[in-house]
């Protein structure tokens, strides 16, 4: 995955170097844009959290937030009262009073639910959505979105360095980083990982696990032209996948990865035992599953 970001950064830098050779280019701004593109792949955790916080403040400022005494806010607080923290992750929840069927999470633990989505789903189904959004935070998916938005913002800054009408237009939109972040899509794999987290969240807290399936079925019923489905991959297929898990006919992505890793490690250890043992002296994480469980 990191290779994609490096390719994007190189593309940005090449374009920006080309811009810097034009007579009507603000060289300083082009140089800053090049640095921004390079930084996109090496953002620190602190920077990611700060960008997420700023984006959350931007989004909250554009939406009508439900006041603490509002029925929507009371309902959400009842649902998430015991889920302000999961492990080392802390979450903050608010409701946007808007008919839009949507929800999103940011890297600082911000989770926002639209009242239109709350109208569509029952409490159990909303628990799944909450767990799903937690999964995006826990899976570090938003960092990738921030990197892409940051790189895209750097490209826009490079265009803004041109002394032209196009440059003036781009320059006026430099504050649109948050909108770029909100519009960036998660991959199908990331959505599946978040679904797995949501299902595990239901199991862990003793909620009805089939609520994950029914929530996705309801979202699938919105129709293909709905804005929610344009940014979220096939809820019906995702619901089918969760049903297979509940029937014991499929496993979560993370478990599948572990199983594959264990099989490959076991095969390697069986084929090359001497080499495996020597490598294990330098890389203890290579130890086989049965050895790990015995500790």
C-alpha positions as CSV (number, residue, x, y, z in Angstrom):
1,X,0.0,0.0,0.0
2,X,2.8,2.4,0.8
3,X,4.1,1.9,-2.7
4,X,1.0,3.7,-4.0
5,X,1.7,6.7,-1.9
6,X,5.4,6.8,-3.0
7,X,4.3,6.7,-6.6
8,X,1.8,9.5,-6.0
9,X,4.4,11.6,-4.3
10,X,6.9,11.1,-7.1
11,X,4.2,12.0,-9.6
12,X,3.4,15.2,-7.6
13,X,7.1,16.1,-7.4
14,X,7.7,15.6,-11.1
15,X,4.7,17.7,-12.0
16,X,5.8,20.4,-9.5
17,X,9.4,20.4,-10.9
18,X,7.8,21.0,-14.3
19,X,5.8,23.9,-12.9
20,X,8.9,25.4,-11.3
21,X,10.4,25.7,-14.8
22,X,7.6,28.0,-16.1
23,X,8.2,31.7,-16.3
24,X,4.9,32.6,-14.6
25,X,5.3,30.2,-11.6
26,X,5.6,31.2,-8.0
27,X,8.8,29.2,-7.3
28,X,8.5,29.4,-3.5
29,X,4.9,28.1,-3.5
30,X,5.9,25.3,-6.0
31,X,8.7,24.3,-3.7
32,X,6.4,24.3,-0.7
33,X,4.0,22.1,-2.6
34,X,6.8,19.7,-3.4
35,X,7.7,19.5,0.3
36,X,4.0,18.9,1.2
37,X,3.8,16.0,-1.3
38,X,7.0,14.4,0.2
39,X,5.6,14.9,3.7
40,X,2.4,13.1,2.8
41,X,4.0,9.7,3.1
42,X,5.8,10.4,6.4
43,X,3.1,12.2,8.4
44,X,3.7,11.6,12.2
45,X,1.0,10.3,14.4
46,X,0.8,13.8,16.1
47,X,0.3,15.5,12.7
48,X,-2.3,12.9,11.6
49,X,-4.3,13.6,14.9
50,X,-4.0,17.4,14.4
51,X,-5.2,17.2,10.8
52,X,-8.1,15.0,11.9
53,X,-9.0,17.4,14.7
54,X,-8.9,20.4,12.4
55,X,-11.0,18.5,9.9
56,X,-13.5,17.5,12.6
57,X,-13.8,21.2,13.6
58,X,-14.3,22.2,10.0
59,X,-17.0,19.6,9.5
60,X,-18.8,20.4,12.7
61,X,-18.8,24.1,11.8
62,X,-20.6,23.3,8.5
63,X,-23.3,21.1,10.0
64,X,-26.1,21.6,12.5
65,X,-25.1,19.6,15.6
66,X,-27.7,18.0,17.8
67,X,-27.7,19.7,21.3
68,X,-27.3,17.5,24.3
69,X,-31.0,17.6,25.1
70,X,-32.0,16.7,21.5
71,X,-33.7,13.3,21.1
72,X,-31.1,12.2,18.6
73,X,-28.3,13.2,20.9
74,X,-29.9,11.4,23.8
75,X,-30.4,8.2,21.7
76,X,-26.7,8.2,20.5
77,X,-25.4,8.8,24.0
78,X,-27.5,5.9,25.3
79,X,-26.0,3.7,22.6
80,X,-22.4,4.7,23.1
81,X,-22.3,5.5,26.8
82,X,-20.2,2.4,27.5
83,X,-18.0,2.8,24.4
84,X,-16.1,6.0,24.9
85,X,-12.9,4.0,24.9
86,X,-11.8,0.7,23.3
87,X,-8.3,-0.3,24.4
88,X,-6.0,2.7,23.8
89,X,-8.5,4.4,21.5
90,X,-10.8,7.1,22.7
91,X,-13.9,8.2,20.8
92,X,-16.1,11.2,20.7
93,X,-19.6,11.1,19.2
94,X,-22.0,13.7,17.9
95,X,-25.1,13.8,15.7
96,X,-25.5,15.9,12.6
97,X,-29.1,16.9,12.1
98,X,-29.4,16.2,8.4
99,X,-31.5,13.9,6.3
100,X,-28.4,12.4,4.7
101,X,-27.8,8.7,5.3
102,X,-24.2,8.7,6.4
103,X,-21.6,8.4,9.1
104,X,-17.9,8.9,9.3
105,X,-14.9,8.6,11.6
106,X,-11.6,10.5,11.8
107,X,-8.2,9.5,13.0
108,X,-8.5,11.4,16.4
109,X,-11.5,9.2,17.3
110,X,-14.2,11.5,16.0
111,X,-17.3,9.7,15.0
112,X,-20.3,11.5,13.5
113,X,-23.7,10.0,12.8
114,X,-26.3,11.7,10.6
115,X,-29.9,11.8,11.9
116,X,-31.0,10.4,8.5
117,X,-29.1,7.2,9.2
118,X,-30.5,7.1,12.7
119,X,-34.0,7.3,11.3
120,X,-33.3,4.3,9.1
121,X,-31.7,1.9,11.6
122,X,-32.8,0.5,14.9
123,X,-30.5,0.5,18.0
124,X,-28.9,-2.8,17.3
125,X,-28.1,-1.8,13.7
126,X,-26.7,1.5,14.8
127,X,-24.4,-0.4,17.2
128,X,-23.0,-2.2,14.2
129,X,-22.4,1.1,12.4
130,X,-20.7,2.5,15.5
131,X,-18.5,-0.5,15.6
132,X,-17.8,-0.3,11.9
133,X,-16.6,3.3,12.3
134,X,-14.5,2.3,15.3
135,X,-12.9,-0.2,13.0
136,X,-11.8,2.5,10.5
137,X,-10.0,4.2,13.4
138,X,-8.5,1.0,14.8
139,X,-7.4,-0.1,11.4
140,X,-5.5,3.1,10.7
141,X,-7.6,3.5,7.6
142,X,-8.0,7.3,8.0
143,X,-4.2,7.9,8.0
144,X,-4.2,6.6,4.4
145,X,-7.0,9.0,3.5
146,X,-5.2,11.9,5.2
147,X,-2.0,11.0,3.2
148,X,-3.9,11.0,-0.1
149,X,-5.8,14.3,0.8
150,X,-2.5,15.9,1.8
151,X,-0.8,14.8,-1.4
152,X,-3.8,16.1,-3.4
153,X,-3.6,19.4,-1.6
154,X,0.1,19.6,-2.4
155,X,-0.7,19.1,-6.1
156,X,-3.4,21.8,-5.9
157,X,-0.9,24.1,-4.3
158,X,1.5,23.4,-7.2
159,X,-1.2,24.4,-9.6
160,X,-1.9,27.5,-7.5
161,X,1.7,28.6,-8.0
162,X,0.9,29.3,-11.6
163,X,0.3,33.0,-12.2
164,X,-2.9,32.6,-14.1
165,X,-6.7,32.5,-13.7
166,X,-6.5,28.8,-13.0
167,X,-3.9,29.4,-10.3
168,X,-6.1,32.1,-8.6
169,X,-9.0,29.7,-8.6
170,X,-6.9,26.9,-7.0
171,X,-5.3,29.4,-4.6
172,X,-8.8,30.3,-3.3
173,X,-9.5,26.6,-2.6
174,X,-6.4,25.8,-0.5
175,X,-8.6,25.6,2.6
176,X,-10.5,22.6,1.1
177,X,-8.2,19.9,2.6
178,X,-11.0,18.8,4.9
179,X,-13.4,18.4,2.0
180,X,-10.8,16.4,0.1
181,X,-10.4,14.2,3.2
182,X,-14.2,13.6,3.6
183,X,-14.6,12.8,-0.1
184,X,-11.7,10.3,-0.2
185,X,-13.1,6.7,-0.3
186,X,-12.1,3.7,1.7
187,X,-11.0,0.7,-0.3
188,X,-13.2,-2.4,-0.4
189,X,-10.6,-4.2,1.8
190,X,-10.8,-1.5,4.4
191,X,-14.6,-1.5,4.4
192,X,-14.5,-5.3,4.9
193,X,-12.0,-4.9,7.7
194,X,-14.3,-2.3,9.4
195,X,-17.3,-4.7,8.9
196,X,-15.3,-7.4,10.7
197,X,-14.5,-5.0,13.5
198,X,-18.1,-4.1,13.7
199,X,-19.2,-7.7,13.9
200,X,-16.6,-8.4,16.6
201,X,-17.8,-5.3,18.5
202,X,-21.3,-6.8,18.5
203,X,-20.1,-10.2,19.8
204,X,-17.8,-8.7,22.4
205,X,-20.5,-6.6,23.9
206,X,-23.3,-9.2,23.8
207,X,-25.3,-7.5,21.1
208,X,-27.3,-9.3,18.4
209,X,-24.8,-10.1,15.7
210,X,-27.4,-10.4,12.9
211,X,-27.9,-6.6,13.3
212,X,-24.8,-6.2,11.2
213,X,-26.4,-8.1,8.4
214,X,-29.7,-6.3,8.6
215,X,-28.0,-2.9,8.7
216,X,-26.1,-3.6,5.5
217,X,-29.3,-5.0,3.9
218,X,-31.2,-1.7,4.7
219,X,-28.3,0.4,3.2
220,X,-28.4,-1.8,0.1
221,X,-32.0,-0.9,-0.3
222,X,-31.2,2.8,-0.9
223,X,-30.6,2.1,-4.5
224,X,-27.5,2.4,-6.6
225,X,-27.9,6.1,-7.4
226,X,-27.8,7.1,-3.7
227,X,-24.8,9.2,-2.6
228,X,-24.0,6.8,0.2
229,X,-23.6,3.9,-2.1
230,X,-21.4,5.9,-4.5
231,X,-18.7,6.0,-1.7
232,X,-19.3,2.6,0.0
233,X,-18.8,-0.7,-1.8
234,X,-21.9,-3.0,-2.3
235,X,-23.6,-3.4,1.1
236,X,-25.5,-6.5,-0.2
237,X,-22.2,-8.4,-0.9
238,X,-20.8,-7.2,2.4
239,X,-24.0,-8.5,4.2
240,X,-23.6,-11.9,2.4
241,X,-20.0,-12.1,3.7
242,X,-21.0,-11.4,7.3
243,X,-23.8,-14.1,7.0
244,X,-21.2,-16.6,5.9
245,X,-19.1,-15.7,8.9
246,X,-22.1,-16.1,11.3
247,X,-22.8,-19.5,9.7
248,X,-19.2,-20.6,10.3
249,X,-18.4,-20.8,6.5
250,X,-16.0,-17.9,6.4
251,X,-13.5,-16.2,8.7
252,X,-12.6,-12.5,9.2
253,X,-9.8,-11.0,7.1
254,X,-7.4,-10.8,10.0
255,X,-7.9,-14.4,10.9
256,X,-7.4,-15.4,7.3
257,X,-4.1,-13.5,7.2
258,X,-2.9,-15.2,10.4
259,X,-3.9,-18.6,9.0
260,X,-2.0,-17.9,5.8
261,X,1.0,-16.6,7.7
262,X,1.1,-19.7,10.0
263,X,0.8,-22.1,7.0
264,X,3.6,-20.3,5.1
265,X,5.8,-20.3,8.2
266,X,5.1,-23.9,8.9
267,X,5.9,-24.9,5.3
268,X,9.2,-22.9,5.4
269,X,10.2,-24.4,8.7
270,X,9.5,-27.9,7.4
271,X,11.3,-27.4,4.1
272,X,14.4,-25.6,5.5
273,X,14.6,-26.4,9.3
274,X,18.2,-25.3,9.7
275,X,17.8,-22.0,7.9
276,X,14.5,-21.4,9.8
277,X,16.1,-21.9,13.1
278,X,19.0,-19.5,12.3
279,X,16.6,-16.9,11.0
280,X,14.5,-17.3,14.1
281,X,17.5,-16.3,16.2
282,X,17.4,-12.9,14.4
283,X,13.6,-12.6,13.9
284,X,11.8,-14.0,16.9
285,X,8.4,-13.2,15.3
286,X,9.0,-16.1,12.9
287,X,8.2,-18.6,15.6
288,X,5.4,-21.0,14.7
289,X,1.9,-20.8,16.0
290,X,2.2,-23.8,18.3
291,X,5.4,-22.3,19.8
292,X,3.7,-19.0,20.4
293,X,0.7,-20.6,22.2
294,X,3.0,-22.5,24.5
295,X,4.5,-19.4,26.0
